[in-house]
Structures are given as structure tokens and as C-alpha cells.
Amino acid sequence: MTRIDLTGLDVRPAQVWGGVRLVPLVRSEPVPGLRLHREVYGGLGAVDLPDRTAYTSYVPHGFVADWTGAGTESESAPVPGAGRESAAYGTRLGGGGGERGNGGRDEVLDCVPVRRIHRVAKRRRDKDGRAASRLRFLPLHLALEGYLALHFGGPSIVWDEWSREAVRHGLSPRAEAAYAGWSVPGLTEALRIFEVHPGQCGLLLYVADALAAAFVVPHPDDYRLLHPTLVEDLYGELVHQYAYYGGPVPEFTARIRDGAGGIRTLADLRAAAREQERAWAVAHDGIMARDLLETSYAFERVYRAGPFDLHRFLPPFERGGREQHIGELITDRKGRTAYLKTFRLSENQIRKGYLLRRLADCDWHLGRTAEALGTSYAEVVRRIGSAGLDTFLNEHAVAQRLREDRES
């Protein structure tokens, strides 16, 4: 499997609110044997990973995939702060015994709870300890952690240009910025007034007519439950910029002309309207969503859940201006998509992924990487700095090599 297969999902005419375009995806029949529901966390999360590293981010909720198809109810969230670590808002100086407030009582400091989570995807167990047919995973964070882990181990050879820290501990820490959906201009209003279609199991979200995200679930009831979570999802810098600076986009319109007098009955009118819908769907799949559907991705299977597989995927990090997405999906045994969620990368993030792959292909040797890219040693050093990785370089060794290049 190298591409996303949306077989069984049909496009419906778009709905527009300002610069946001929402394209419904409907199924004639739900995916049998799989349901999704949400667990509410609503705060910062520190995720313990198998390699003894940690992933930290704003984690508003988790999804639970139930492959018995039972569609169990959402589990309630723990009381904020109970049994969790916390971090103080701001900085405050006080005595060792704590500050005294009114009535001589200790003043309670404002804190933000930090929820400890074991792995981005973990199978649930019943009360008796047996493995259940449910898998809890963190939507989008599963994909983002995969992007941050891209060649996270750093140089495999101790070249002079890399610091001892990079060789021993890899490219740690790695960080990327994202925007919550409620901070993307116009998105909250668009999702609030969005009309949910019968049989709808997903949508394609466009901002300034650039594809921002895709979201697919197995059952219409799951979509109605999870539709509000889109405003809590993470969106890339490019999406925020398009929403902030872009203008309104045209609405979907269809004109049915009588022409040679072919429209005589309501049945004729209905057939002409359906033909317009089919024409728009073909145009959408062939133009607006082309980069998402025609890109060859590198898939990594994270978990096998009965007859379904949970994957995350990375794009090829090709230069040339095409949109590229990371994401996660659940497929059935035929490779058809039951669940999908994507995150669009910015140009800087694409360049960073491209550079890391070229460095790894050249065994992290800066000179050979420069030859492979058809550029100079100094330019490779500049690109590493632009990618935020210059702190892992040995400044003295790099400076010495640059002096030698200038003198030669």
C-alpha cells in the first residue's frame, strides 16, 4: 500500500463560509465491525514512548477504536489534576511555608494539569486484565510523533562536524509549532453552521481553496459525535496563514440550462441535477484533492486491530511546491480507508524532512550531502541552521572546514 484509497466514499457539493470550504464525504454503507468514540482529556499531555523518550503537546482528546463494532459510549475524563503532574502558570516568589491568603489559609496556586499517557496507541484491557477489542490512540499526535521521529537518532558516524551531544543522544529535542482549530480564523463558525448530510462519514477541509485536512470515520453516528473535535485538532502554520490572509472563496453553484428543450418533467430536472453533482465530484477528485490522493506515501503499521490495521504515513518530501500531508489511517484487509486524519505540512517542514533524508542517505557526511544536492558545503550548513538543527553541529569543526573551502 502506497496511496490512500477512499473507495466507498462519495463527494457531496461543498458548503462555504468565508474562506473555508467544507466538502462532505458520505458512505452508502458504514464500514462493518468498527466504531470510534472519544475520550476527553482537555489539557497538556506527556506521552511516554517505547524508546524512553517523551512526546509533549496539547492533547484535547483520544480516540478509542472498537473493532467489535459495538460503538460503546465515551469514557468519562478524570477530574483535572487528580493523580497527575501539574505545571504552574507564570512565576511567583514566596516563602518556604507558602503564601498566606485571606483568613491565614494557604493560597492555592493556579496550575495546568499535565496528563501522563502511556504510548500514542495502546490496547485497552477489561477489568479482569484481559485484552479487549479496543485500541486507544491519540489522533494526529500519532502522525506528528512519527514526523518528529524522522531520523531522530541523528548521525550514525562520528563525523567531526557533529557535536558529541548529537552523536550520543540524537536530534533531541525536536519541536514543531501548530495551531488549534479554534485559532484558525473562520473555522469555528464554519463547523458550527455546517450541515451534516445523511450517511456522512467525513469531510475534506479547504482554506482559501487549499486542502488543509481530511477526516474520515467508519460510521455516520461516529461522525456526528466526532465532528466537534475538528475545532480542537492541530493545523499547520500554512493553514493559519491562508485563513488569516485569504479572502472568501466562491460557493458551489450549478446551472441547468434547458438547451434544446430536454427538461420537461421533475424527473428530467432531478437527472440533470445529479449529473451536475457527478461532474463536480469528478472535478474535485481530479483537481482539488489530487495531491492528497495521488501521492505515494511511506506507511508504517502501528497496530493490528483484529481485521483492521492502524497506520501512520509520511510523504516523499519532494521539492516543487506540491502540497504534502502526514497522517494516520485505519484500513480493512482490502486496504480501504475506514478512518483517516491528515495534517498539512508547511514549506519549511517539507524542506526539513527533505534535508534529513538526504543527510541520512549520505551517512550524515556534510561534504557528500552537498555533492548530492548539487550545492556547496556552506549552503548545507546554512540549511541545517534554517532547519533548527545548528545546535547539534560542532561549531569549531564547521568553521575550520569553511575556512579551508574559502582558501582552496
N, C-alpha and C positions, 0 to 999 in steps of 0.2 A: 504494500500500500504506500503510495507516494502522494496521492491527491485526496482532497476532501470530496466525498460522494454524498450529494444531497438528494439522491433518488428517493422518491416518495413525498417530497416537499414541493409544493406549488406556490408560485408567487401571486400575490393579490395586488391590486392597484395601491400605490403609495399614498400616505397621508403626510401632510406638510404642516409644520408650524415654524414660521420664520425661516431660519437657515437649516432646520433639522428635518430630514426626510426619513420616515419610518415605513419600511416595506414589510408587510406581513408575510409569513410563511405558514402554510396550512398543510395538514395531512388528511388524506381521505380516510385513513385508519390509523389509530395510535400504534406505537411500537409495542407489541405484546411482551409481557414479562418484565417490564422495567418501569419504575416510578421514581420521581425525585421529590424531596421536600427539604426544607431549610431549618437550620439551627441558628438562632440569633446569638451573636457574641457582642457586637457593638462597641469594639474598642481595639486597642493595640494588642497584637499577638506576637509572641516569641515562639517560633516553631523549631523544635529540636529535630535535626536531620540525622540520618544514619551515619554520616561521616564525622559526627561530633562537632559539626558546625551548626550555626543557628541562622534562621531567616526571620527578620523582624519587619513588621509592616502593620498598617491599619487593616484589621481583619473584621469586617462587619458581620460576616455570617459564614457558615459552612453549608455544603450540600450533602445530603445523605441519599445515596443510590440504593434502592431496594429492588433486587432482581427477582424477588418472588412476585413482583407486580402488585403488591398489596396496597401500596400508597399510604403508609402509616402516617399518623399525624406528626406535626413538628414537635420536637422535644423542647421543653422549656429551658430557657437560659438560666444559669446560676445567678444568684444575687451578686451584683457588681462588687468586686473587692473580696468576696468570700473565698478564702483558700487560694488567693492569687498574690503575686507580687504587685507592687504599685510604684509609680513614679510621681514625684511632686510637681505641681505646676509652678514654674518660676523658682525664685531663690529667696530664702528668708533666713536671717540670723537670729539666734535665740540662745537662751541659757541651756545648760545641760539638763535641767529639770523640765524643759518645755515651757512655752509661753502660757501666761495666765490670762484668761479672758474674764468675762463678767461673772461675778459670784465666786471668783477664785478657782473656777474649773479649768482644766486643761483645754486649750483651743485646738480643735480638730483641723488639721491641715488639709487643703484640697488636694486630692490625688486622682490620677488617672490609672485605672486598673490595667495591668499587663497580664493577659491570659497566656498561660503556658500550654502549648499544643504539641502533642507527640506526632510528628510527621505530617506532611501535607496530604497524605492519603493513608488511611488506616481502617482495617476491617473492624466492625463492631462485634461485640460479644454479648450473648444473653446473660441473664442474671446468674445462671449456673456456670458461667465461664466458657461455654461452648461457642464456637464461631458462628455468627448469624449471617444471614444472606443480605447484609447491609454494609455499605462502604461509605465512610465519611471522608470527604475531601474538601479542600479549600479552593473554591472557584477562582480562576485567574491566577491565584498565587501559585498554583501547581505549575502553570506555564511560566510565570515570571521567575520563579526559583530555578526553572530549567534554563532560562536565558542567562541569569546571573551566574549559574554554574558552568557556563560555556568556557572551557579551558581554564577553570578556576584554579586548577593545580599549579599553573604557571610554568616556568621553564623547567624542562626535564634534564637539561645540561647546564652545568655551572659556567656559563659564559661570563667574561669579565664585566660586560655592560649591565648585568642584572645584579641587584643587591642581594645580600645574604638572606634578607627577610623574604624576598620573592622566591628564592630557591627553596627555603625551608618551609614556608607557610603558604605559598601560592599568592594569588592576587586578592588577598584579603585585607581590608573589607571591600566588597563590591556593592555599589548602591546605584539606584535609578530613581528618578522622580516621576510621579504620576499624579493625576488629578481625580478626585472623587467626582462622580457624576453630577452631584448637586452643585458643583462649582463650574460646570460647563454651561455657558450661557444658553438659555432656551431649552435645555434638555429636560429639566424638571417639568416645565409646562407642557412640553410635547408628550411626555409619558403620561401626564395626568389626564389629558384630553384624548389620548389615543383610543380609538375604537377597536376592541378586540373582536376578531372575526370568528364565526363558528368553525371549530376544528383547528384553530390557530395553535401552532406549536413552536413559534419562534418569530424572529424578525431580523432584518438587516437594517442597521442604523447608519445613516449618512449625515455628515455635517458639511455644509457647503458643497453637497453632492460628491464628497469624498467618503469612501467607505470607512467608518470608524470602528464598527464592531459587528459581529454576527453572534446570534444567540439562538440555540435550538434545544428543545426538550422533547421527551418521548410522548407526552400525553397532553391534551388541551387543558385538563384540570391542573396539571403541573405548571403550565404557562400562566394561567390566571393567578396562581399562588405566587409564582416567582417573578412576574412582570415588574412589581415594585422594586425588586432588588437591583434593577438596571441603574437606578439613580444612585446606588451605593457602590457600584462597580468602579474600577480604576480605568482611566482613559489616558492616553499618551499626550505629550506636550503638543504634538501636531494637531490633534483633535481639538484641544482647548484653543489654540491659535485660530484655527479655521472658524470655530464657533464665535470667537470674540471679534474677529475682523471681517468675516464673511457676511454677505448680505442675504436677503431672502432668496429662496430657490423657487422655481415655478412649480405649481401644483400639477398633478396628473389630470389631463383632460383628454377627452375622446370626442371626436366629431364624426357623426354618422350622416353621410350625405346620401340623399335619395338617388342621385345619379340618373340612371335610365328608368327609374320608377320601380326599383326592386323591393322597396319597403311598402307592403300593403296591409300586413296584419301585425299583431303583437308578437306572434311567433317569429316573423321576419325581423322585427326590431330586436328581440331577445337574441337571435342568432348573430345579428350584426354587432351587438354589444359584446357578446362573448368572443367574437373574432377580434375586436379591438383589445380585449383583455389578453388574449393569447399573443397578439402582436407585441403588446407592451412587455409581456413576460419574456418573450424571446429577445427583445431588445435589451431588457435588463440583464438577463443572464449572459448575453454576448458582449455587453459593453460595460455596464456599471459594476458588476461583480466578477468580471473576467479575471483580474489579477488574483483574487482570492481562490477561485475555483481551478485555475489553470496552472498555478504554481506547484512545483514539485517540492514537497516538504520532507524533512528528516523526522520520522516518527519514533518515539520511544514509548514502549509499553510500560506503564507504571503498575498496573494491577489487572489480573484476570478475575472478573466477577461473574462466575457461572458462565452463561453463554455470551457474555459481553466482555469487551476489553476497554480499559481506560488508558488512553494515550495522551502524551503531550507532544507538541511538534515545534520545530524551528524552521524558518525559511532558508533559502540558499545564500542569503546575504549578498545578493547581486547588486552591483552598482548600475545606475542607469535610470533612476527616477521612478521605477515601478513601486507601487505600494507593497509592503511586506508585513505579514502578521505572524505573531506567535499565538499559541492557543492550546486547548485541550479538547478532547472529544471522546465519546464512548461509542463504539461501533458494535454491531452484531457480527455473527460469524461470516456473513457475506460482505462485510466491510461497509455497510450502510450506516449513516450517521444517526444515532439516537439522541446524543447530546453534543453540543458544540458551544464553545465560548472563545472569542478571539480578542486580541489586544494588538492594535496597530502600532508599529514601531515608528519612531521619528527618523529623520535622515541621519542624525548623529548616532542613534542606536544601531542603525544599519551599518554605518561606517565602522563602528566599534566592533560589531560582530565580524565584519569582513576582515578587519585588521587582525583580530585574534586568530581567525582561521588561517590567514596567510602566515602569521608568526609560527603557529603550531606546525603548519606544513613544512616550514623551513627550520624546524627544530629550535625555534626561538633565537636563531642567529640573525642579528640585525643586518649584517652585510649581505647575506644571501637573500633575506627578505627584501632588501632594497633592489637587488638584481631581479627578483621575481616580479616586483611591482613596476619595474622599469623606471625607478627614480633613484634619488641619492640617499646616502646614509643620513644626512642631516634632515631630509624630509621625513624619513621613517621615525626619527627621534621626535620631530615636531608632531607627527600623527599620534604617537604614543602619548605625548603630553596632552594633545587635544582630547584623547580618549580618557583622560584622568588617570593614566597608569604611570605617569612620570615619577611618582614617589617610589616605584619599585625599581628604578634604574640606579645604577652606580654612577653618580654624577662625575666623579673623578675619571673613571674609565671612559665614559662617553665624551667628556671634554678633551681627553687626550686623543681619542680617535678623530674627533672633529678637527683638532689642530693638525694632526697628520694628514688628513684629507686636504686641508687648505694649503699645506706646504708642498704636497705632491703635485 
